[in-house]
Amino acid sequence: MYFDFLYYRKVLAYTWAQRQWPGRNRTLLKLIVLVPLQTFMHQLCFLLDYVFFPALWRQQVKTPVFIVGHARSGTTLMHRLMAADGERFSYFLYWETFFPALTEKAIVRGIAWLDRKLFSRVLQKRLEAWDEKTFGPWRHIHNQGLWIPEEDLFVMKAAFMPQQWALELPLMDEVDIFHIDELSEKRKRRWLHHYKECVKRQLLRSGGGKIHLSKNPVMSGWVSALLETFPDAKIVVMVRDPIQCIPSTLRLVEMTWETRKWGKKEYAGAQQALTDICFDCFKLPAEALAQHPNAPHFIVDYRDLVKAPKATIESAYEALQLPLTDDFSGFLTKQEEKEKKHSSHYTYDLNDYAVTAAEIESELDNFYQRYKWPRSNERTVSAGS
């Protein structure tokens, strides 16, 4: 199992220097005590997987499907609809991303079995209460929970590829997991190898014969690397009016930093880095697919997904060369009206950010022309999930 010591040292050094930050001691405890303990457990269980689950030696990853695109562009909705084709796809539930090894998952399932048989589901009820308290108030923004399909890059936490650390600490300008092609070739190869090992385990957990289904906005910067690692991969790219998703994303991440007592001065550099990433979420997938024209892919306009979800999924399946079963087609028919009502009442004011509507429209002008998005003087700014 891989562990990124370079990023670990950067995060540790940054935290050590923040003597006035209220969360410093708690975070140092995590980094100095909990992270090494967790890493030892993950490393040990990764090795034990090949003993307890010998089929892992033969497990392959065939034709995985990666849903990428800017955060808040409909990646979650697209993933949830496709994940309902459960006989075809395997994916990570959120709780599973905390336990990347099969041995760990087996231990968790054993505890759950004891909880059901001996303790009348006491532990399960407490977890459900915690889940509702933690994620319930935010589900109108992002449908998240322990038993809900989630971004599988969370599984990379075990290797200290710090998606979550860049949210807890304003480090996006120093710790970049988005631009993977800017890493050294050796380091990039080790990142992708570890990710592939995690996917292999999840596939075996699901029976071994399914297709991995991934949803990750961060992987908008990984498309070329993914196609090199998985030559038969299929790519779905979500696109949405940038004015509707860039301010939303900036605000959500800013709120995360604010709840951890960071001030605007501390996170200014990280927010500028995030703004640049927002632009690249549109540019890099298009550039990668232009370099790999034979890779099966499909571009989904968020407006189409909301207005005609069944037809959009059917078109995606046709482009990705995936047969549509009668059962899944029936599910999409039942979901049609429900998904058409999908919306969010969460609004943002672009004036709160250094980036302006004119800058966004200029930076992404080719996309505005291609998708006929209204310019800033033609619409009311709002955002959804």
SVG drawing of the C-alpha trace seen along z (x, -y; Angstrom):
<svg xmlns="http://www.w3.org/2000/svg" viewBox="-43 -43 53 61">
<polyline fill="none" stroke="black" stroke-width="0.4" points="0.0,0.0 1.3,-3.5 1.7,-6.4 2.5,-9.9 5.2,-11.0 5.8,-14.2 2.3,-15.5 2.3,-14.2 5.4,-16.3 3.8,-19.3 0.6,-19.0 2.4,-18.3 4.8,-21.3 1.9,-23.6 -0.1,-22.6 2.9,-22.8 3.4,-26.4 -0.2,-27.5 0.4,-28.3 -2.7,-30.7 -5.1,-28.3 -7.6,-26.8 -7.6,-23.4 -3.8,-23.0 -3.4,-20.6 -6.3,-18.4 -5.0,-18.2 -1.5,-17.5 -2.8,-14.6 -4.5,-13.2 -1.3,-13.6 1.2,-12.4 -0.8,-9.6 -3.9,-8.6 -2.5,-8.7 0.5,-6.4 -1.8,-4.0 -4.4,-4.0 -1.6,-3.6 -0.2,-0.6 -3.7,1.0 -4.3,0.3 -0.9,1.6 -1.3,4.8 -4.8,5.5 -3.8,4.8 -1.2,7.6 -3.7,9.9 -6.2,9.4 -4.0,11.6 -4.0,14.3 -7.8,14.3 -9.0,13.4 -6.8,15.2 -9.1,14.3 -7.6,10.8 -4.5,12.1 -6.7,12.7 -9.1,9.8 -9.1,7.4 -10.6,4.0 -12.4,4.0 -14.1,1.1 -14.5,-1.1 -16.8,-4.2 -15.6,-7.5 -18.0,-10.4 -16.1,-13.7 -17.0,-17.4 -17.0,-20.5 -18.5,-20.1 -22.2,-20.9 -22.5,-20.1 -24.8,-17.0 -22.1,-14.4 -23.9,-13.2 -27.3,-12.9 -25.7,-11.1 -23.8,-8.7 -26.9,-8.0 -29.0,-7.2 -26.4,-4.9 -25.6,-3.2 -29.2,-2.1 -28.2,0.3 -26.9,2.4 -26.5,5.7 -23.9,4.0 -22.0,1.6 -19.9,1.7 -19.1,-1.5 -18.0,-2.7 -20.5,-3.5 -19.2,-6.3 -18.5,-4.1 -16.5,-1.7 -14.0,-4.5 -12.8,-4.5 -11.8,-0.9 -10.1,-0.3 -8.9,3.3 -11.2,6.3 -10.0,7.6 -11.2,4.3 -14.6,4.5 -14.9,8.1 -14.2,7.1 -16.8,4.3 -19.4,6.7 -18.6,9.1 -19.2,6.4 -22.5,5.5 -23.6,9.2 -22.9,9.4 -24.8,6.1 -27.8,7.6 -27.7,11.0 -26.7,10.0 -27.4,6.4 -30.7,5.6 -28.9,3.3 -27.9,0.8 -24.7,-0.2 -26.6,-0.5 -29.2,-2.8 -26.5,-5.0 -24.7,-5.2 -28.0,-6.1 -28.6,-8.8 -25.1,-10.2 -25.5,-10.0 -28.7,-12.0 -27.2,-14.6 -24.0,-15.0 -25.3,-14.8 -29.1,-15.4 -28.9,-19.2 -26.7,-19.3 -28.5,-16.8 -30.4,-19.6 -27.0,-20.7 -25.2,-17.3 -26.8,-14.0 -24.2,-12.4 -24.4,-9.6 -22.6,-6.5 -24.7,-4.2 -24.9,-6.4 -22.6,-6.0 -19.8,-8.5 -16.7,-9.8 -14.2,-7.0 -11.2,-9.3 -12.1,-9.4 -10.6,-5.9 -7.2,-7.5 -7.2,-9.0 -5.5,-5.8 -2.5,-6.7 -2.5,-10.3 -3.6,-11.8 -5.2,-14.6 -8.5,-15.6 -10.0,-16.0 -6.8,-17.6 -7.0,-20.3 -10.5,-21.1 -9.6,-21.0 -6.5,-23.1 -6.4,-25.8 -3.6,-24.2 -4.9,-23.8 -2.2,-26.2 0.5,-23.9 -1.1,-20.4 -2.5,-19.7 -4.2,-16.4 -6.0,-17.7 -3.2,-18.3 -1.9,-14.7 -0.1,-15.1 2.2,-17.6 3.6,-15.0 6.7,-13.1 6.1,-10.0 7.1,-7.7 4.8,-9.4 1.9,-9.5 2.3,-5.8 2.3,-5.0 -0.9,-7.0 -2.7,-5.3 -1.4,-1.9 -2.8,-2.4 -6.1,-3.6 -6.3,-0.6 -5.6,1.8 -8.5,0.1 -10.8,0.5 -9.8,4.2 -10.8,4.9 -14.1,3.2 -14.9,5.1 -14.1,8.4 -16.3,7.3 -19.1,6.8 -18.7,10.3 -15.8,9.8 -17.6,9.5 -19.1,6.0 -18.0,2.7 -16.5,0.1 -18.5,-3.2 -16.7,-6.2 -17.9,-9.8 -15.2,-12.4 -15.0,-16.1 -11.3,-16.0 -10.7,-13.4 -11.5,-16.0 -7.8,-16.6 -7.0,-12.9 -8.7,-11.9 -5.5,-11.4 -3.9,-9.5 -7.0,-7.3 -7.0,-6.4 -3.4,-5.5 -4.0,-3.3 -7.3,-1.8 -7.0,-1.8 -10.6,-0.5 -12.1,-3.1 -15.3,-5.0 -15.7,-8.7 -18.8,-10.7 -18.2,-14.5 -20.8,-16.6 -21.0,-20.3 -23.1,-23.1 -23.2,-26.8 -20.1,-27.9 -21.9,-30.8 -24.2,-28.2 -21.5,-26.0 -18.3,-27.9 -19.7,-30.3 -21.5,-27.4 -18.3,-25.4 -16.2,-28.3 -18.8,-29.1 -19.1,-25.5 -15.3,-25.1 -15.1,-28.5 -17.8,-27.5 -15.7,-24.4 -12.7,-26.5 -14.7,-29.0 -16.2,-26.3 -12.6,-25.3 -11.9,-28.9 -9.8,-30.0 -10.0,-33.6 -10.0,-35.1 -6.4,-36.0 -5.3,-32.4 -7.3,-30.9 -6.9,-33.5 -4.1,-31.6 -6.0,-28.3 -9.2,-30.0 -7.3,-31.4 -5.9,-27.9 -9.4,-26.5 -10.7,-29.1 -8.0,-28.1 -9.0,-24.4 -12.6,-25.4 -11.6,-26.6 -9.5,-23.5 -12.5,-21.3 -13.9,-22.4 -10.7,-22.6 -8.8,-19.5 -11.4,-16.8 -11.9,-18.3 -8.2,-18.4 -7.7,-14.8 -10.5,-13.5 -9.1,-15.4 -5.8,-13.5 -7.7,-10.2 -10.4,-10.5 -11.1,-6.7 -12.0,-6.5 -15.7,-5.9 -17.1,-9.0 -20.3,-11.1 -20.8,-14.8 -23.9,-15.4 -25.4,-18.9 -26.9,-19.4 -30.0,-21.0 -30.7,-17.8 -30.2,-15.6 -32.7,-17.5 -35.3,-18.0 -35.1,-14.5 -33.1,-12.1 -34.3,-8.9 -33.4,-10.0 -30.1,-11.4 -29.1,-8.1 -30.2,-6.2 -28.0,-8.3 -25.1,-7.9 -25.5,-4.1 -25.5,-4.1 -22.4,-6.2 -20.6,-4.1 -21.7,-0.9 -23.6,0.4 -26.8,2.4 -29.8,1.1 -31.7,3.8 -35.5,3.8 -35.3,3.6 -33.1,0.5 -35.2,-1.1 -38.3,-0.6 -36.5,-2.2 -35.6,-5.2 -39.2,-5.6 -40.4,-5.6 -37.7,-8.1 -38.5,-10.5 -40.9,-12.8 -39.0,-12.7 -35.7,-13.8 -37.4,-16.5 -38.2,-18.2 -34.6,-18.0 -33.6,-21.5 -31.9,-23.5 -32.8,-26.7 -29.3,-27.5 -28.1,-30.7 -24.8,-32.5 -23.7,-36.0 -20.8,-36.1 -19.9,-39.5 -18.6,-37.8 -15.6,-36.4 -12.5,-37.8 -13.5,-36.1 -16.0,-38.0 -18.7,-36.9 -16.7,-38.7 -13.6,-36.7 -15.4,-33.4 -17.1,-34.1 -13.8,-35.2 -11.8,-32.2 -14.4,-29.7 -15.6,-31.5 -15.3,-28.5 -17.6,-26.6 -20.2,-29.4 -20.2,-29.4 -20.5,-25.6 -23.3,-25.1 -25.1,-28.4 -25.1,-29.4 -26.6,-32.8 -24.2,-35.6 -24.2,-37.4 -26.5,-40.1 -29.1,-37.6 -29.8,-35.6 -30.3,-35.4 -27.4,-33.8 -28.4,-30.7 -26.8,-27.4 -27.9,-23.8 -26.3,-20.4"/>
</svg>
